[in-house]
Amino acid sequence: QVQLVESGGGSVQAGGSLRLSCEASGYTYSTYCIGWFRQAPGKEREGVAAFDSDGSTSYADAVKGRFTISKDDDKNVLYLQMNSLKPEDTAMYYCAAGLGGGGYCREMLGDLFGYWGQGTQVTVSS
């Protein structure tokens, strides 16, 4: 059974940094599309960053240049390094994984990701 467990969220002032982690069990990252999503109160869920199964990465325009997705395939851990955080980055952040890869992964179409973690809260104050 696939399980994803996020950690690393917290409260930080604008301009600060946080690193989120997502530990997976039940499968190996190298054969899946794996990524980060977020949802702020009253807003729709949005894709933040993702790794396709071929190792390529995708980022939302809002986080390009500030966030970096990385993974350790040996440990089955996915990371999201978030720098220069802004109040608008405040949201619940979720790790998600999907079978295979390709278009849905590059476009970060959340409905096609079959596995989700419980989320970790990130709050950025001005």
MOVENVEN-V177471 format. One record per residue. RES is the residue in one letter. D_CENTER is the distance of its C-alpha to the mean C-alpha in Angstrom with 2 decimals. Layout:
RES&D_CENTER ; RES&D_CENTER
//
This chain:
Q&20.14 ; V&16.40 ; Q&14.71 ; L&11.22 ; V&11.47 ; E&9.16 ; S&11.09 ; G&11.69 ; G&11.63 ; G&14.95 ; S&17.26 ; V&17.95 ; Q&20.28 ; A&19.59 ; G&19.39 ; G&17.93 ; S&14.98 ; L&12.51 ; R&10.49 ; L&7.94 ; S&8.57 ; C&8.13 ; E&11.60 ; A&12.72 ; S&16.30 ; G&18.42 ; Y&17.30 ; T&16.33 ; Y&13.20 ; S&15.63 ; T&16.80 ; Y&13.77 ; C&11.21 ; I&7.80 ; G&4.43 ; W&1.60 ; F&4.94 ; R&7.47 ; Q&11.15 ; A&13.98 ; P&17.40 ; G&19.43 ; K&16.88 ; E&15.25 ; R&11.69 ; E&10.05 ; G&7.58 ; V&5.98 ; A&5.67 ; A&6.69 ; F&9.39 ; D&12.49 ; S&14.92 ; D&17.18 ; G&14.92 ; S&14.50 ; T&11.48 ; S&10.78 ; Y&9.85 ; A&10.79 ; D&14.19 ; A&13.61 ; V&11.42 ; K&13.24 ; G&15.19 ; R&13.46 ; F&9.89 ; T&9.67 ; I&7.43 ; S&9.74 ; K&10.83 ; D&14.07 ; D&15.54 ; D&18.50 ; K&16.74 ; N&14.04 ; V&11.39 ; L&7.95 ; Y&7.42 ; L&6.12 ; Q&9.60 ; M&10.36 ; N&14.02 ; S&16.57 ; L&14.88 ; K&16.62 ; P&17.64 ; E&15.98 ; D&12.51 ; T&13.60 ; A&11.70 ; M&10.33 ; Y&6.61 ; Y&5.85 ; C&4.80 ; A&7.04 ; A&9.61 ; G&12.66 ; L&16.00 ; G&17.08 ; G&15.59 ; G&17.09 ; G&17.20 ; Y&14.96 ; C&12.12 ; R&13.07 ; E&13.49 ; M&10.27 ; L&12.77 ; G&11.16 ; D&14.61 ; L&14.84 ; F&12.05 ; G&14.28 ; Y&12.43 ; W&10.34 ; G&10.04 ; Q&12.01 ; G&9.65 ; T&10.24 ; Q&12.07 ; V&11.96 ; T&15.37 ; V&16.77 ; S&20.53 ; S&22.82
//
